[in-house]
Amino acid sequence: MKHLYSKGLILTISLFLSFAILNNISAQVTTVGKEFWVGFMENNRVPPSPNSDGAPDIGIIVITASEAAEGIIEYPGSTQIFNLQAGQQFVQRIENFDILHRTSGIVENKGVYILSSGNISVYAFNERFRSADGTVVLPTTTLGKDHYITSHFEEVTAQVNFDPNSNNESTLLVVAVEDNTEIEITPKVNTISGQTTGVPYSINLNTGQSYQLKARGDLTGSRVRVIGADAQNCKNIAVFGGNKWTGVGNCGQANDHLFQQAYPVNTWGNDFLHVPLAGRNSGELVKILASEDDSEIFINGTSVGTIGSGAFLSRDFSSTEAVSISSDKPISVTGFAKSMDCNLPGPGSNIGDPFMITYSPNQQLLSQITFNALQLPSISFHYVNIITATVSVQNTRLDVKLFWKISILWSLRC
């Protein structure tokens, strides 16, 4: 969802609002609900100066209603009421409190709570001029106890007119939804607050408390799980991964914030489809993350390696590659849009910055879906990627109500 470097913003919607039951997993996954918790990781805020207004960063909550719904948004010091009819959207810009985390390894009280009388979908958007990203927010009924996060880190060596590596820490965030929740974190790399690679440690959070980690390395594969005597009870957590402000692809300009909620391991799948993003010709970086040891990874049916629990494979796909990704064990697949300068010369070469989207597995594909585009001042173009079986192309209908620009890219053989 996401950022355009110099000509406005571009939003790519790839959000499944109601997921089907997985073939080999008992959990039912949905992004529609009545109760939500979310937190915001650090963005690259630039303070005001005598010669500049700076670049403030703020958290934004967007709510869309699938039925009549009234409710509240709560965060420290504030309560906001919303009242929506089906199909309406409510936007809350959190400008009266710094809701973004600025620390590493410190417990804070920066969870945002949303409660509704009717079914709604919630999106969180972390906005700063030339650095923004967002995520669909999972309701509490979808949250889990065990997570491996996907994030990103790279050192940009391409020549640019700014310092691309000064604020490029990878990030991890956890928000508690119950009091006295004991959480074990095993970081994949050393953190800037002193946590050691591969060494588990525990923290205790109460309802709404939050905890961010930052690292000068890739936190992808870090494990975050609920532990303790009552770990199998109701104490779930909301977990997020990303990066403060990074390039993707080492092509040059531009950097951007990365922000994605991590799906619990018990909702992962085995089969995925990757398609190129609409409006881009740079291709995408894709990370394939394993939850179990000896997970064999296949791309287009060919084995490309076996990885262990918390390990991942990265693949760089061109702008014309649509591929299938599968494993004999549950995996998570996340696509990363590249920096603007990774585009090929020609029309559209000056649009698009990094963002990340975690894909839904084929076991969760639906015959019908309702989705909404974020109506924010910073968004100028909207795109949707639709995947359907070749035999179903003629029977696929798109009822456009809110999009300014639609691109249906690919039909794939199943």
N, C-alpha and C positions, 0 to 999 in steps of 0.2 A: 504494500500500500504505500504510493510511496513517493519518493522525492525526485524532483527534477532540478538540475543544478542552476540553470540561469533563466529559463523561460517559463517558470511556474512549476507546478507539481504534477506528477503522473500517479494515478492510483490504479493498482492492479488488484482486482478482487479475486480471491481464490478461497472463499470461506464457505464451508458446508454447514448450514444451519441446523440440520437434523440428520444425524448419521444412522446408518443401518447397523444391525448386530453383526459383529465379525464372525466369520465362518469358524474360527478356531479359538475364539476368545469369548468369555461369558459376559464381559462388560458391554453395556450399551452406551454409545457416545452421542451426546447432543451438545450443541452450543446454544440452545434455547433453554431458558429457565426463568426462575423468579428470584434467585439469590446469587450474588457474585461477590468475589473479592479480587482485587487487582492492585498492583504496585507499579511504579515507574522507576526504571533504572536511569543512571546518569547520562545526560546528553552534554554536548560541548558548549556550555554557556559561555558567552563573552560578556563580561561586565561593561557597563557604560563607562565612557571616558570623556574628557573635555572636548574631544573632536569626533565622538561617535556615540550613537545610542546603544552600541553594543549589539549582542544577539541573545536576547532572553530566550529561555526554553521553558515550556509549560506542559503540564499534563492535561489531556482533553479526554473526557468520557463522552461517547456517542451511544445513544440508546435508540433502538428501533423496535417498534411494537408489532407483534403478530396478532394481537387482540387488544381490546381495551385494557389499559393498565395504568395504575397510579402507584407512585412509590417514592422512595427517597434515595439520594446519594449522600453518603456521610464520609467525611474525612476530618482530621483534627481541626476542631474549632468551627466546623461548618456542617449544615444540613440543607440540602437543596431538594425541593419537592418537584416531581414531574407528573404530568397527567396526559396520557396519549390515547389516541384512537388507533385502530389497526392501520398499519402502513405509515404512521407518523414517526418523526425522528426528533429526538431531544439532544442538544449539545451542551455540555457543561465544561467551560474553560476554567481550570483551577488556577486562578490568578491571585487569590488572596492568601495563599499559603504555598511555600516551596515544597511541593509534593514529590519532587525528584530526589532520589538518594544521591548523596555526594560523598559517601564514606565507603570504606571496605572493612568488613569484619566487625561491624558495630550494630547492635540491635537498636532499631528505631521504631517509631510509631507512625508509619506512613502508609498503612494499608487503606485502600478506598473500598467502601462497602456500598453495594447496590441491592435494594430490596424492592420487589414489585408485587402487586396483586395479580397481575396477569403475565403471560409469557412474553418475554422480551429477548432481544439479542443485544449484547454489550461489546463495544469496541473501545480499546484504549489507544490513544494517539499521542506520541511524544513529539512535540512540534518546536522547532527552532528554525530560523531563517537559514536555508541551505543545509539543514540537517534534520530529518524527520523520519519516523517510521511508526508503524502501528501493529496491533495484533487483535484478533478476535479473542474475547475473554470467555473462558469456560465457566459454566455455572457450578455451584458447589456440588450438585448431584453428579457431575462428571469428574470432579477432582479425585486424585488418588494419593497413594502413599509412597510410591517409588518412581523416581524420575532419573533419566540421564539427559542432561541439557545439551543443546546445540548452540554454539556461539561462533565467533570468528576472530582471528587475529592475523595480521600480516604487516610486514615492514615494507613500506612503499619506497622503492629505489628509483622509480621513474622521475624525471625532472618535472617539477611543478613550481608554482610561484608562491607556495606557502609551506609550512612545516607539516607534512602529513602524518608524522609519527609522534607528535607531542601529546595527543590525547586519544590514543588508539587502544586503550585497555579493553580486553574482553570482559564481559560482565555476566553475573549470575544473581538472581534475586529470588527469595522465598518469602511468602506471606502466609501466616498462620490463620486458620479459621476457627480454631478451638483453643481454649486456655490450656496451659501446661502441656504443650505439644513438644515432645523431645524429637529432635531432628539430627540425623547424622549426615555430614557432608564429606565427601571424598573428592578433593580438587584434583583435576587432571594435570595441573601445572602449579608451580609456586605462585602464591598470590602476593599482592603488594602489602597486605597486612600481616604477612608472616606465616600463613598456612602452607604446609609442605605437600609437594606432589605425592599423591597416592596414600597419604596418611589420613585415615578417617578421624574426625573430631565431631563433637556434638554441641548443640545449642538448644536452649529452651525458649519457646516463644508462646506468648498468650495471644488471644484473639486480636487480630488487626496489627500485631507487631510484624516487623519486616527486617530483612537482613540481606545486604548486598555484599558480593565479593567482586573484586577487580583483579586482573592479572595482566602482566606483560607477556602473555602467551595465550594459546588457544585453550579455553576452558571446556571445549566440546568433549563430551564423555564424562564430565564430572557427575558424580552420583549424589542425589539428594533424596533422602528417604526418612520416613517416620520410624522410630525405633522405640523400645521400651516394652513394659509388660502389657500395655493396652494398645500396642501398635496396630492390631488387627481390628480395633473398634472404629469409631467414627472420626478419628482425628486425621483428616486429609489436609493437604497443603496445596497452595498455588505456587508454581515455579516458573521462572522466566529466564531466558538467555539472550545474549546479543553482544553488542559492542558500543562503547561510548561514542566513537566517531572514527570510522575506518574507511579505507579504500578496499575494493575487491577487484582483483585481477592484475594489480600492479601495472596499470596502463597510463597513469597520470591522474588528472582531475576526474572525479572529485570524491571527497570523503562524505560519509553519512552515518547517522545513528542506525543501529540494528536492534530490533525489539520483537521477540516472539515468545508466546507462552508455550511451555513444554507440555506435551501430552503424557499422561501417566503410562508407564510401561505396559500395564494390563490392557491398554487400548491400541497398542501397536499392531501392525499388520505384516504381511509377507510379500505383497505384490503392489507395485506402484507404477505410475506412468509419469514421465517427464515430457513436457512440451515447451518449446521456446516461448518467451514472453512476448505479448503483443507490443508493437511500437519500438522494439529493440532489435538490433542486428549484431550485438556483441557476444551472444551466447551466454550461458549461465554456468556458474560453479555449483555443483551438487555434492552434499555431504551425506553419506550413508552410514548410520550409526547402529551398532549392535547392542543388544541387551544381554545376550548369552554367549558363552564361549563357543568356539568352533562354528560360528555362523558363516556359511558359504554364501557369497554374494554373486548374483548373476545379472548381467546386462545384456538384454536381447537374447536371453537364453544361454549365454556363454559365461562360464565361471571366470571371475576376475580376481578371486582371492578369498581367503578365509580369515576372519577377524574374531577377536575375543570380546568379552563383555566390556563395554565402555570404549571400545576402539571404533575408529571410523575410517572409511575410504573417501577420498575426494576425487571427483571426476569433472573435467572441463568439457562441456558439450557446446557445439557450435550452434549458431542461430537457425540452422536447418535440421538439427537432430531432434527427433522425437523418439524416445527410447522407453523400454520396459526395464524395471529394476525389481529384482526379487531376491528372496533368501529362503533357506529351509527353516529359519527361525525368525522370531519377530524383530523387525528393524524399524528405524525412523529415517525418513528421507526429507531433507531440507534443501530448497533451491535458493541461490543467492544471485540477485541481479548485480551486474558489475558496474564499475565506475563509468562515468560518461565517456571518457576518452578511450574506453575499450570498444566503442561503436566504430563501425566501418565508416569511411567518408561517404557523404551524401545526405539525402533527406533524413531528418531525425537524428543526425549524429550528435546534436547538442542537447539531447534530452536523456533523462534517466540518471539516477544515482543508485548506490547500493541499497538494497533492502533484502529481507529474508522472508520466506514462506515455508512452513512445514506442510508437506503434502499429506493428503488423506489417502489411505490405502484403497486398493480396488475393492476390498471387501466392504467398503463403506460408500460405494457409489449408489446414487439414488435415481429413481425414475422421475422425480419432481423435486424442485427446490425453489425457495424464495430467498432472495438476497437483496441487499441494499448497498448503495454507494455512499461513502462518507461525504457529506456536503459541508466542506470546510473551505474557508477563504483561500487556503494555500493550495487547493487542488484545482487544476485546470482541465485535465483530461482523465477519463475513466476508461478502463479496459476490462474485459472479462475473457478468460480462456475457458472454452467449453470442450470437454472430451466426451465423445459418444462412439458407439460401435458403428462401423460403416453401414451395416444393414439398417441402422436406426436414424441415419442422417435425415431422410425425407420425413420422418415422423417427429423430429425434434423441433420444438417451437420456443421462441424467445419473445416474451411479452415485455417490451422495453417501456419503462416508465420514468426512470430517474437518470439513465445514462446519457451523456452527451456524445459519446463515441463508443461504438461497439465493434470489436473484432472477434469473429469466430475463426479460430486458427486451424484446428486440425480435426480430422476424424480418423480414428485408429481402428485397425482390424483387431478383433478380440478372438 
